[in-house]
Amino acid sequence: MIRTRCHLIFILVAFLLCSFALPAEATDLALDHPLDHQGRCISGHGFTVITHSELELSAQVTSADGSNCSGVEVNFVQVAPRERALGSAISDSEGVAVLHYSAGKKDKPVTIVANIAGSDDHESRIVYQIPVRKKTWVMFMIFGLLGGLGLFLFGMEMMSSSMQRSAGGRMRSILGTLTSNRFIGVAVGAFVTMVIQSSSATTVMLVSFVQAQLMTFGQTLGVILGADIGTTITAQLIAFKLTDYALLMIAIGFGLKFLAKREKLRNAGDVLLGFGLLFYGMHVMSNAMYPLRTYTPFLNLLTELENPLLGILVGAAFTALIQSSSAFTGIIIVLAQQGFLTLDAGIPLIFGANIGTCITAALASINADREAKRVALAHTMFKVIGVAAAIAFIPLLAKFIRDISPGGVIDPTDQAALAKYIPRQIANAHTVFNVSLTLLFLPFTGLFGKLIMRMLPDQQEELAVRYDARFLEPSLLSTPALALNLAKVEIIKMGEMVKEMAIKSIEPFFSGDLSELDELHEMEDRIDALDEQISAYLIEIGKKALNQEQADEVYLMLHVTKQYEQIADIVDKELRPLAQNKTAKAASFSEEGAAEVKEYHLKMIKQIARSIDTFTDSSLEKAIKMTKKQAKYVALEGDLRQHHFQRLQLNVRESVTTSGIHLDLMDCMRKMNSYSANIARALVQRYGEKKEPGTKS
């Protein structure tokens, strides 16, 4: 996903900046035109760009009453970077004197003074400040922007993935504590979004969790609001002007990453390295943008963004393209650090970013079920309603932000002050808006949920056999801690299906009805497909940068999946033919034999159920109890086998007739018990020496 975002940003930035290379009008920066001794004054029309270095300097000569003065000689002198006379020009009938000027190839600003011939230099003059750049300035600016943006996004990705590795287990434990308490939901949403650095990813996660039945739709509302707060933390971090320390952070982070022996320190090094790269990328982008400070078309374009509707539209479009409000907020702050943006222009862009970030969840919900679609709709409505309500209060919001932020009211022409204070003011506006949104909607999440339910009511859907895994969300592979949760849910569902197969497998042995055997075969086909898909998903997770705990969990889940698949194989490939054989012989178990088969079958079903429960809770205590039960069941199977041989010795007719089927059936159930116990043994092996946080013991 990060590659796609980068490509979209690069194409868009390149397209915009190429338009900046067109010839454009500019004005002088310093004017001083008192009357000379003849009552004339000179004022500047400024200069017109002909090519990258050819300019037309123009000066307006007027009399004291404001009428144009024609035939007046105007002298032009370059005073910096070196002094030289450029020549003179005579004013035309409109009082305008024009001189062609070649700026040369040096990339330095030029200062030119124009005054009326015969007048004292200090009486009547105009001063031109001309930014002269090389012909390739746009190209090199694009290089700087794209390179800096690449470092910025790579640093954000590295910081996010490292924080996930460090907090993965704790994050999943916190996710597991989700309740209907809306305040807990807000806190959880803020924490998770702070870790994964993207409210879009959090909302996609919620869509997946609701579809996987890990959460209900009602639980997600508080988490969505919390995610909006969590994403503001990224903006606050970016607003700190830490670019001077970026290289130091990179050096320390690199040292920890490659020299530290402890995994926690290496992860901390990755976080610091990513943080340093993020700020160094901002530094590179800021330097690349510096020439735009005097580029009038660009400055005029940014001024137009103070129109709230235009600013919101631009912010929403950019954020929808790159699918990350955090990344676009970072770009806004970089612009602000160059003095390009006022607070009045920054607030609509932030509002637009809040709307644009909804597109990711909307796309994730397209093929999802009804509840997942409600999550995406709720996220979108929170943002759209909040922004629509806040548009009319932008002036009040701007005033409040100026009151609580350093810098206060800033002159829009003072670029130095804008660069110093506006980044923090924009970050504060982002935070205040999202916190206010949460406080506004939180008391009414119940009513809001009912509204969403009315807009997207339940539908009667035809029940169809599905061979595809429902909960494995590819977009969360870049967040292993969350992807593992979804894989676990899919494995648990697979275990429940295996238990259902095991329950149904015994019925044909007593009823003689073989109609259910086809259903068992179809269920086994589905389990084979699930095994393949879950294993492929876990292997993809394993390719990511995992900590040791997550790597162990991937291995454990692969093992558990295989055990359930083996149980399903026994039902389909051994018990099905056995039931067909028994029915074909029209044979029946003895009364004692039938009771023993049913007794052992019940033990086997309980053991499968225990394996699901133990795996769900990751409980060491339950796993140990289960292994002890297995030892008893092995002994019980031996006792039941002995009872069968005793009946054979007594020449019980039913036992003699069904002996082979009876023994094979008991052996199959013993193997199914053993595969269930293998899951418990794997859990004991993993958690026996060191428990996972939150594990019962």
N, C-alpha and C positions, 0 to 999 in steps of 0.2 A: 504494500500500500504506500509506503514511504517513497518508493521509486516513482509511482504514478503521480503522487503529489508533486514531487520535484519536477517532473517533466512538464506538468501543467503550469507550474509557476514559471519555469524557465521560458516556455513558449510565450506566456502572457507578458512577462516583463520585457522580453526581447521585442515583442510586437509594439508595446507602448513606447519603449525607448527609441526604436528606430524612427518613430514619428517625431521625436524631439530633435532630430538632426536637420529638419527642414529650416530654411532661412526664416528669420522672424524679426519683428520689431523689438527694439529695446530703448530705454531712455537713460539719460545721464543720471548720475547719483548725487552730484553736488552742483548747486546753482548759487550764483551770487551776482546780481545784476543791478547795482545802483546807477543813477543817472551820471553821464559824463558831463564835462563842462559845456557841451553843446545841447544838453538836455535830451540826449539819446540814451537808450538802454539796450542791452543785448540779453536775450533769453534763449534757452536751448530747445530745439526740436529733438535733440539727441542724435542718435546715429542709426543708420539702416544697414543691416548685414546684406552684402551682395554675394560673397562666397565666404568660406571659412576665415579668410584673412582680409578680403576687400570690403571696405566700409565707405559709406557716405556720411560725412559730418555735416550737420546743418545747424545754423544759428539764425534766430529771428531778431531783426533790428527794428525798434520802434521808437517813436518820439514820446515826449512826456505826456501828451494827450492820448497815447495809445495807437496813433496812426502809423502805418508802415513807412519805413525809410528806405528808399531805393538808392542805388549807386553808392552805398557806403562800403568801404573796404574793411574786411574782417581778417585779422591775422590769426593763424593757428600754429601753436608751438607745443611740441611734445616735451614734457618735463620729467617723465619717468617711463621706463627704467633708465633711460639716458636722455639728456636734453638735446633737442634738434628742432630747427625751424621746418615746418611742413609746407608753408606757403600761405597765400591769402586768397580770398574770394570776394566778389562784389555782390552786394544784395540785389535781388531782382525787384520787379515791380511790387511784389508782395512782401518785400523786406527780408527775404530769405537768402542767406549766403551758404553755398554748398561747396564742400571740398572733398575730393576723393582721397582716401587714405589707405595705404597698404600696411597692415599690422605686422607682417613678417611671419616667421614660423616659430618664434619663441613662445613657449607656453607661460607667459607672464602677463599680469594686468598692466595696462597702459594708462597713463594720466596725460590728458591734453588740455591746454588752456586756450580759449578763444577770446580775443578782445578787439574792440574797435581801434583801427589804426589811428595813431596820434593820441590815444587816450592813455592815461597812466594805468599800469597793470593792476593797481589796487582799486581803481575806480569803477571800471565797467568790464566785466569778464564773465565767462562761463567755463566751468570745469567739467570735463568728461572723464569718467572712470570706466574704462573699457576692458572687460574680461576677454583676453585673447587665449584661445586654446588651439591645440594642434588639430589637424583635420580628422585624426583618428580618435578624438576624445570620446565620442559616443561608443565606439567599439570597445575601448578599454574600460569605460564605465560599465558596460554590459558584462565584460569579463569579471570585473570586481563584484558586481551585484550577484551574478550567478555563482561565482566561487564562494562569496560570503554567505549566500543563501544556502548553498550546499553544506558548508561547515555548520551553519545555524541548525538546519534540520537534522544533520547527522549527529550533532551534539545532543539535540533534544531526544532523538531516538536512543542514543547510547545511555543517556541519563535515565530515561524511562525504563529501558530493559534492565538496567543495573538495579534500579530501585525495586523492580518487580522480583528480581532474583533474591534481593536482600529481604524483601518483605512478603515473598510469595506465600509461605505457609501461614503467616499471621493474617495476610489479606484474605486467604480462603477461610480461616477460622472466623474472621469478622463477618465475612459473607454468610457463613453458616449460622450466625446469630440473628439474622434478619427476622424481625417479627412484624406484627401489624402496627407497632408503635412508630408513628410518623417521625418523631424526633430522633429515634435511633436510626431510622432510614436516612434522614438528612445527614447525620454524622457519618454513616457508612458511605453514602454517596460522595461526600466531600473527601473522605480519606482515600477511597479507591481512585477517584479522578486525580487527586494529587499525585498518587503513585504512578498511574499509567499516563498521566499528562495529557488526557484528552477526554472531554465530556462526550464526544461522539463515540469513542470506544466504550465508554461506560454504558451509554444508551444501547449500543449494539449488544453489549453483554446482557443487559436487562431483557431485550427482545429474545435472546437465546435462552436465558434462564426461565422466562415465563413459558416459552415453548417447551422447555425441558421439564416444566412443572416443579422447578426448584423454588419458584416464587409465584405468588398470585399477582394479578394486575394491580390490586389495591396496594400491595406492599411497594410497588415500584414508584408510586407517586412521590413519596418522601425522598427516595433515592435520587430521582430525577432532579428534584430541587436541590438536593445536596451536591449533585454533580455540577450544577451551575455555579455553586460557590467554590467547589474544588478547582475548577478551571481558572478562576481568578487568581489563585495562588501563583500559577505560572506567570501571569502578567505582572504580578507584584515583584517576583524575582527578576524578571527581565528589565523592569523599570529601574532597578538599582544600577547605577552606572559603574559597573565593575570591570569595564573593558581594560582598564590599566592593569588589572590583576589577572587577566585571562591567561597570559603565558605562564604566570606563576602557578595557577590552578592546573594548567596542562602539565607542567613539569612535575608537580607533586602527585597528580593523578597517575601519570605515566609511571612514576617511581613505585607507587603502591601497587599498581596493576602487575608489574613485571618483577618486583623484588619481594613483595610480601608473601609469606608462606600460608597465612590463614586466609580462608576463602572470604570471610567477612571483610577483611582489609582489602582484598583484591576487588571485591564488589564496591567498596567505598572508593577505591581508586578509579573504578569505571565511572562512578557517579561524578566524581570531581573532574575527571578528564572530559566527560560529556558536558559538564557545566562550563568548563574552560573553553571548549570548542564552540559552544553556543555563543558565549560572549565575544570570542575572537571573531566569529562569523559576523556578529553585529558590528564589530570594529571595522572589518573589511568592507561591509556594506556602507557604513557611514562615510568612510573615506572615499568610496566610489561615488557616493551621491554628492560629495562636496561641490563639484562644479554646477550642480543644479541650483545652488543657492542664488545664483545671479541669472538663471535662465528663466526669462519672463513667461513664456508659454506654460512651462511646468508649474510655476508659482500661481499663475492665473487658474490653471486646472485645479490645483488644490484649494484655492479660494472658493471655487464653485461648490466644493464638497461641503461647505457650511450650509448649503441647502439641505435640510434634514432628509427629505425624500430621496434626493440624489445620493446622499451619503449612505443611507440605509441600503439602497439598491446596489451600490458599488460594493459595500461591505458584504452583503448577502451573496452576491455573485462570486466574488473572489473566494469567500469561505466555502461556498458550495463546490467550487472547482478544486480547491486543494483539500477539502474535507477535514479541515482542522482549524477550529477557532483559535487555538493556542498559537499556531504558526502565523495566522494572519494578524493576531493581536501583536505578536512580536514584530512583524513588518511595520505595523502602525507606529509602534514605539520607536523603531529605528528611524522612521520618517520624522517623528517628533524630536528625536535627539539631534537632528540636523536643523531644527528650527523651521521645518516646512509646515507644520500643522498647528492650528490654534485648538483650544479645547472645544470650541463650538464646531469645528470640523471633525475632531476626533470622536466625539460622543455619537454622532450618527453612524460613523464607521463601526464603532463598537456594537451599536444596536444591530446593524446589518450582520455583523459576525455572529451574533447570538441567534439570528434567524437562519443564516446559512448553514450553521452546524447541524440543523435538524435534518438536512438532506441525507446524511449517512444512515441515521436510524430508519428513515423512510425507505431507503433502498434495501436495508437489511430485512425489513418487514414484508417485502413484496410477496415472497413465497412462503411466508410464515402463517401460523394459524391466527384465529380471531383475537386471542388475548395478546399475542405479540404485536398485532397491528394496533391494538389499543395503546400499547406502550409508546409506539412511534407517534401516534396521533396526540397523545397527552403531552409528549415532549414538544411537539410542534405548537400545540395550542398554548402551552405555558409561555413559550417565547413570543409568539405572534401577538397574543393578547397583552402580554407585558410591554412589548415594544409599542404597540398601538396606543396603550394607555399612557406611556411615558413621552410620546412625541410632543404633546402639548406642553409638557413640563420641562423640556430641554433647557430653557433659560433658567428656570428655578434650580434644576439639577446642576447646571454649570455654576451658578452662584454658590450653591451649597458646597460644591467641590472646591471652588476657589477659597471659600471660607475655612475649610478644614485642611487644605493642602498648602505646602510652601509655595511662595511666589505670588499668591493672590491674583489680582487682575494684572494682566501683562499686555503691554502695547503690541499689537499684531505686527508692527514693523520692526520690533526689536528681536532679531533672530537669535541673538545670544541668550536673552532671557527665555525665549520660547524653548530653545534647546535645553536649557538648564532645568526648567520647571514643568513643562507640559508632559513629558513622559510619565512623571509621577502622578500628575493630575488625571491623565487618561487611565492609568492603572487603577487609581482610586475610583474613578467614575465607573469602570468595569465592575469593581467589587461592590460599590454601593448599589448599582442597578440590580445585580444578581442577588445580593442579600435582601434588598427590598422586595424583589420578586418572590423570594422564599417566604418572607414574613407575610406578604400579601396573600399568597395561595395556601400556605400550610394549614391555617384553620379550616379551610374549605375543601381539603382534598377528598373528603367523603362525598360531598355534593358534586365536586368536579368528576370524581370517578363514576357517579351515577349518570352524569351528562355524557361522558364518553361511552358508557354502556348503552345509552339510548341511541347515540349516533352509530355505534357498531354493535348491534344486538347479536345474541347467539344465533347461529344458524343450524338447521338440521342438515348435517352432512352425511352422505352415504358412507357406510363403513366399508372400507376396502383393505385387502391385505397389502401391507406396505413392506417392501423389501429394502427400502432405503433407511439409513440411520436418520433420525429426525433431529437429533440434538447436537450434532457435530458441526459447529459453526466455523467455516474456514477463516473468516475474518479475524477470529480470536487466536489463531495459531501464533501470532506475534506476541500474544500475552499468555505465556504458558501456564501461569498460575490459574487463569480463568479457563483456558482450554482444557486443562486436566479435570476441572469440575464437570464440564460437559461430557467428557469421555467417561467419567465415573457414573454419571446419570445413565448414559447409554448402556454401560455394562450392567448396572443394576436392573434396568428394564430387560436386558437380555437374560439375566439370572431369573427374573420372574417368569419369563417365557419358558425357560428350561424347567422350572418347577411345575408349571402348568402341564408341560409335556410329560413329566415324570408322573404326575397325578393321573393323567388320562391313560398312561401306558398300561396300567394294571387292569383296567375295566374289561378289555376283550378276553382276558384270561378266564374271567368268570361268567361274563354275559354271552360270550360267543359271537357278539356283534362286531364285525370287522369294519364297519363303516367309518369309524373314527381313525383307522390306521392311515387313510389317505390324508386326513388333516394333520396327523403327526408327521407324516413325510413332508408336507408343505411347510409346517413350522420348522422342521430341521433345515430345509432349504433357506428359509429366511434367516435362521440363526447362522448358517454358513456365510450368508451375505453380510450379516452384521459383523461377524468375526473378521471378515476381510476388511470391511470399512473401518471398524474400530482400530484394528491393528495398523492399518495404513495411516490413520489419523495420529495414533500414538507415536509411530515412527517419525512422522513429520514434526511432532512436538519435540521428539528426541534430538532432532537436528538443530534445534534452537540452543541458545546459550542458557543452560540450566545449571542451577546449583546441585549439590550432591543429593539433597533431599528430593528435589523434583525428578532427577535422573532415576533414583531408586523407585519413585512412585510410578514412573513410566514402565519400568521393568515389572513392577508388581501388577499393574493393570494388564499388561500383555499376558502375564502368567494367569491371572484370574479369567480373562477372556478365553484363553485356551482350555481351561478346566471346564468351563460351562459348555464350550463347543464339544468337548470329549463326551460329556454326559448326554448331550443331544444326539451324538453319533451312536451311543450305545442304545438309546431308545429307538432310533430309526433303523440301524443296521443289525441289531441283535434282538431286541425285544419284539419288534414288528414281525420278523420272520418266525420267531418262537411262538407268538400268539397265533399266527396263521397255521403253523404246524399242529398246535394243540387243537385248534378248531377242526382242522382236516381229519384228525384222528377221532374226533368226537369223544375225547377223553376228559375226565374230571379229576380234580385233586381229591384226596381223602379229606374228611372233615377236619382232622388235626393238621394235615398239610396245608389246607387252604387258610386256616387260622394263622399258621406260622408265616405263610407268605404275606398275608395282610399285615401281620404285626411288624415284620421286617420292612415291608414297603412303607409303613407309616414312619418307622424310624428313619428310613432313607429320606423321605419327604421332609421330615423335621430337620435333618442334617443339611439339606439343600437350603431350607429356609434360614437356618442359623448362619450358613455361609454368606447369604445375602445381607442379613442383619449385621454380621460381624464386619463385612467389607464396607457396608454403608457407614457404620460408626467408627471404623478404623480402631476397633476396641481390642486392646491386648488381653484384657480380662476375658472377654467373650471368646477370643481365639484360643486361649489356653483351655477354657472349659470345653470347647468344641473338640480339641485334640484328645482330651480325656474321654469324651463321649465316644469318639471313634474307636479308641482301644476297647471300650465295653462292647461296641457293636461288632467288632471283629470277633471277640469272644462269643457274643450271642450268635453270630452266624455259624461258628463252629459247633455250638450246642444244638442249633436247629438242624444242622447237617447230620449230627449224630442221631437226633430223634428220627430223622428220615430213614437212616440206615436201620434203626431198630424196627421201624414199620416194615421195611423190606424183609428183615429177618422173620417177622411175624406173618409174612406173605399177605399183607394187606393189598387187595386186588388193585385199588385205585393208585396206591403208591407205586406198585410195580409197573403199572401201565404208563404213569406219567413221570417216572423217576428221572429220565434224562431231561425232560422239560423243567421239572421242579429244580434240579440241581443247576441247570443253566440259568434259570430265572434268578435263583438266589445268588449265583456268581455275578450276574449282571448288576444286581442291586448292590452287592458288596463293592464292585468297582465304582459304581456311582457314588456310594458313600465315601470311597477313598478319594475320588476327585474333589468332592466337597471339602474333605478334610485337608487336601493339599492347599486350598485357599487359606484355611486357618493356619497351617504350618508356615506358609509364606508370610503371613502377618506377624506371627510370633518371631520369625527370623528377622523381620525388618524392625519391629518395635521392641523386641526383647531386651536389647542392650540400651537403647535410648528411645524413649517415647516421643511421639509427635506431640506438639503443644495441643492441649485439649483432649488427649487420649485418656480414656478411663483405664484404670488399672486396679 
